[in-house]
Amino acid sequence: MKPSSPSSLLELPIIEAAEEECAVTEHFPDGVFSEGAGKTCRLVTLGCKVNQYETQLVLETLRKNGFREANKGEVADLCVVNTCTVTSSGDSKSRQVIRQLSRKNPGTRTLVMGCYATRDPQLVAELPSVFEVVTDKRELPDVLARHGIVDMPNGISHFEGRKRAYVKVQDGCILKCTYCIIPQVRPGLQSRSPEHIDEEFRRLIDYGHLELVVTGVHVGHYGVDTTRGNSGKEPFRLWHLFQKLDRIPGNWRMRLSSIEASRSIPISSRQLGIVSICVRSFILLCKAVPKRFCDACAGGTASPSFWINCR
């Protein structure tokens, strides 16, 4: 049953998070991961939904290349740690996990990626067993290819251990809030193609994930990078993506992980009102935002801000 459509156009806000740069260092010795059985891996994720999605993508890539996840108590040939740096505890937990993996997997090689790897690659590279530090996840396919791990897919086909699957639709943030490190450790704006997202949604639904969470670093910036400047392209923004995904048949539903008050999504019977699977209801919460928080946000945020809680 479709939600009732508002009679007039409402301007409702949008939110999310961010990432950045380059790749560093030491290769596997020749032949360590050559063709053959028994290649094992262990992956650990710290942080947000975007990190969890990206780890799943790496896992599926490794499986395509003959790896399997190491069993409990089994030494892994390759460890992958997807780090977080939003807080100082994220930094320390990331280092702790890398050291623990080195102790429990003697002789392993550890690939480290994520926001903390971007922020302090030199320190990360000095941690035990680390052979590669990925400071820009856009470089990840090339980094893996150097070690014979190829054919990274355009998206995931399932979400390990979860009924609800996350789908990353974009990366990067152009806001420069004074309290936030994310724009410094995530790439520039990069929106995924609507076609790849649509295909991924269909794969996940076919696999049995009937609740899909749209996530990103700043979801409200979806599509901004594709029409910046004089591209000549028709704008394709978040609400256009919703319209496209709404055409996918089946008994499934979609969540927005978060949207930010500095952006607005038009909601009308002609646009978001048709998105029956996105929500059963929109709940508008009016929150008083402290002035000191507004002042720290890029461009300032209106004092009473509206947030959409989609469920």
C-alpha positions in Angstrom: 0.0 0.0 0.0 1.4 3.4 -1.0 1.8 6.1 1.5 -0.6 9.0 1.1 0.8 11.8 -1.1 1.1 15.3 0.4 -1.2 17.7 -1.4 1.5 20.3 -1.7 5.3 20.3 -2.3 7.2 20.0 1.0 10.9 20.8 1.3 12.2 18.3 3.8 15.8 18.0 4.8 18.7 15.4 4.0 22.3 13.6 6.0 25.5 11.3 6.2 29.4 11.0 6.5 32.9 11.1 4.4 36.7 9.6 2.9 40.2 10.3 1.0 43.5 9.5 -0.8 46.5 7.3 -2.1 48.0 3.8 -1.7 51.2 2.6 0.0 53.7 -0.2 0.1 55.2 -3.7 0.5 54.1 -6.6 -1.8 53.3 -10.2 -1.1 56.4 -12.3 -1.8 56.3 -13.9 -5.2 53.9 -16.9 -5.2 52.4 -16.4 -1.7 48.9 -16.1 -3.2 49.4 -17.9 -6.5 46.8 -20.3 -7.8 45.9 -23.2 -5.5 43.7 -24.4 -2.7 43.9 -23.3 0.9 44.1 -19.6 0.7 42.4 -18.2 3.8 41.4 -14.7 4.8 40.0 -12.9 7.9 38.3 -9.5 7.6 37.5 -7.1 10.4 35.5 -3.9 10.1 35.4 -0.9 12.4 33.0 1.9 12.1 30.1 2.9 9.9 27.7 1.2 7.4 29.8 2.4 4.5 32.8 0.6 5.9 30.7 -2.5 6.4 29.5 -2.4 2.8 33.1 -1.9 1.5 34.4 -4.9 3.6 31.6 -7.1 2.1 32.7 -6.0 -1.4 36.3 -7.0 -0.6 35.2 -10.3 0.8 33.3 -11.2 -2.4 36.3 -10.2 -4.5 38.6 -12.5 -2.4 36.1 -15.4 -2.8 36.1 -14.9 -6.6 39.9 -15.3 -6.4 39.9 -18.6 -4.5 40.0 -17.4 -0.9 37.8 -18.7 1.9 37.3 -17.2 5.3 39.5 -18.8 8.0 37.7 -20.9 10.6 37.9 -20.0 14.3 41.3 -20.9 15.5 42.7 -21.3 12.0 45.6 -19.1 10.9 44.6 -16.8 8.0 47.0 -16.2 5.1 45.6 -12.7 4.5 43.9 -10.3 7.0 42.0 -7.2 6.0 41.2 -4.4 8.5 38.8 -1.6 7.5 39.6 1.1 10.0 37.7 4.1 11.6 39.0 7.5 12.7 35.9 9.4 13.7 37.0 9.4 17.3 40.4 8.8 19.1 38.9 5.5 20.3 38.4 4.5 16.7 42.2 5.0 16.1 43.2 3.0 19.2 40.8 0.2 18.4 42.0 0.0 14.9 45.7 -0.4 16.1 44.6 -2.9 18.7 42.8 -5.1 16.1 45.8 -5.1 13.8 48.1 -6.2 16.6 45.7 -8.9 17.8 45.4 -10.3 14.2 49.2 -10.4 14.0 49.5 -12.3 17.2 46.7 -14.8 16.5 47.7 -15.4 12.8 51.5 -15.9 12.8 53.0 -15.2 9.4 49.8 -13.5 8.1 49.9 -10.4 5.8 47.6 -7.6 6.8 46.0 -5.1 4.4 44.7 -2.0 6.1 42.3 0.4 4.6 39.7 2.9 5.9 39.7 6.3 7.4 42.4 5.8 10.0 44.7 4.3 7.3 44.2 7.5 5.3 44.8 9.8 8.2 48.0 8.2 9.5 49.4 5.8 6.9 53.0 5.9 8.2 52.1 4.8 11.7 49.8 2.1 10.4 52.5 0.8 8.1 54.8 0.3 11.1 52.3 -2.0 12.9 53.1 -5.8 12.9 52.2 -7.8 9.8 51.0 -4.8 7.7 52.1 -5.2 4.1 49.9 -2.7 2.4 48.1 0.5 3.5 45.3 1.7 1.3 44.9 5.4 1.8 42.3 5.9 -1.0 39.7 3.2 -1.5 39.4 4.2 -5.2 42.9 2.7 -5.5 41.8 -0.6 -4.0 41.2 -2.6 -7.2 44.7 -1.6 -8.4 46.2 -2.5 -5.0 44.6 -5.9 -5.0 45.5 -6.5 -8.7 49.2 -6.0 -7.9 48.9 -9.1 -5.7 47.0 -11.2 -8.2 43.5 -10.5 -6.7 41.4 -9.3 -9.7 37.9 -8.7 -11.0 36.4 -6.6 -8.2 32.6 -6.6 -8.9 30.6 -3.4 -9.4 28.6 -4.2 -6.3 27.7 -6.9 -3.8 25.4 -9.9 -4.2 24.6 -10.6 -0.6 25.4 -9.3 2.9 27.2 -11.7 5.1 25.4 -12.6 8.3 22.6 -9.9 7.9 19.0 -10.0 6.9 19.2 -6.2 6.2 21.7 -5.3 3.5 23.5 -2.0 3.1 23.9 -0.4 -0.3 26.5 2.4 -0.7 25.3 4.9 -3.3 28.0 7.5 -3.0 31.2 8.6 -1.3 32.7 11.9 -0.2 31.5 15.1 1.3 32.1 18.7 0.2 31.0 20.3 3.5 33.8 21.4 5.8 32.3 21.3 9.3 34.9 22.3 11.8 34.2 19.4 14.1 34.4 16.7 11.4 37.5 15.0 10.0 35.6 12.9 7.5 36.1 15.2 4.4 39.8 14.9 5.0 39.9 11.1 5.0 37.4 10.2 2.3 37.6 10.7 -1.5 36.0 13.6 -3.3 32.4 13.3 -4.3 31.8 10.1 -6.2 28.3 8.9 -7.0 27.7 5.3 -8.2 25.8 4.9 -11.5 22.0 4.4 -11.1 22.3 1.3 -13.3 24.9 -0.4 -11.0 22.8 0.4 -7.9 19.6 -0.9 -9.6 21.4 -4.2 -10.5 22.8 -4.5 -7.0 19.3 -4.0 -5.5 17.9 -6.7 -7.7 20.7 -9.2 -6.8 20.2 -8.6 -3.1 16.5 -9.0 -3.3 16.9 -12.2 -5.3 19.3 -13.5 -2.6 16.6 -12.9 0.0 17.4 -9.5 1.5 14.0 -7.8 1.6 15.1 -4.7 3.5 17.8 -2.6 1.9 19.5 0.4 3.5 20.7 3.2 1.2 23.9 4.6 2.7 26.8 6.8 1.8 29.1 9.4 3.2 26.7 12.2 2.5 23.7 10.6 0.9 22.1 14.0 0.1 25.0 14.8 -2.2 24.1 11.8 -4.5 24.4 12.9 -8.1 25.9 16.3 -7.4 29.3 15.4 -8.8 27.8 14.1 -12.1 26.3 17.5 -13.1 28.8 20.0 -11.6 30.1 22.6 -14.0 29.0 22.5 -17.6 28.6 18.8 -17.9 25.5 19.1 -20.1 23.9 16.2 -18.3 20.4 16.1 -17.0 20.5 16.2 -13.2 20.0 12.8 -11.5 19.7 13.2 -7.8 18.6 11.1 -4.8 14.9 11.4 -5.5 15.4 10.4 -9.1 17.3 7.3 -7.8 14.3 6.5 -5.5 12.0 6.7 -8.5 14.1 4.3 -10.4 14.4 1.8 -7.6 10.7 2.0 -6.9 10.1 0.2 -10.2 11.8 -3.0 -8.9 9.0 -5.5 -8.3 8.6 -7.6 -5.1 7.7 -7.4 -1.5 10.7 -5.5 -0.2 11.4 -2.2 1.4 14.1 0.5 1.5 15.5 2.6 4.4 17.6 5.7 4.3 20.5 5.4 6.7 20.5 9.2 7.4 19.9 12.4 5.6 21.1 15.9 6.5 19.2 19.0 7.4 21.4 21.2 5.1 19.9 19.5 2.0 16.3 19.1 1.0 14.4 16.4 -0.9 11.2 17.5 -2.6 8.3 15.4 -1.6 5.2 15.6 -3.8 2.7 13.2 -5.4 4.7 13.5 -8.6 8.0 12.7 -6.9 8.6 11.0 -3.5 4.9 10.3 -3.0 5.2 7.5 -5.5 7.9 5.7 -3.6 5.8 3.0 -1.9 8.6 0.8 -0.9 10.8 3.5 0.6 8.7 4.0 3.7 5.4 3.1 5.3 5.4 6.6 6.9 7.5 9.7 7.1 7.9 11.0 10.7 9.0 14.6 11.0 10.9 15.4 14.1 11.5 19.0 15.0 14.7 19.4 17.0 16.2 22.5 18.5 19.8 22.6 17.5 22.3 24.4 19.8 23.7 27.6 18.2 27.3 26.4 18.9 26.6 23.3 16.8 25.0 25.3 14.0 28.0 27.7 13.9 30.4 24.7 13.5 28.5 23.4 10.5 29.5 24.5 7.0 27.3 27.4 6.0 25.4 27.1 9.3 22.3 25.0 9.9 18.9 26.5 10.6 18.1 26.4 14.3 15.0 24.3 14.2 15.9 21.6 11.7 13.7 18.8 10.4 14.9 15.3 10.1 13.2 12.5 8.2 13.1 9.2 10.0 12.3 6.6 7.4 11.1 3.3 8.7 
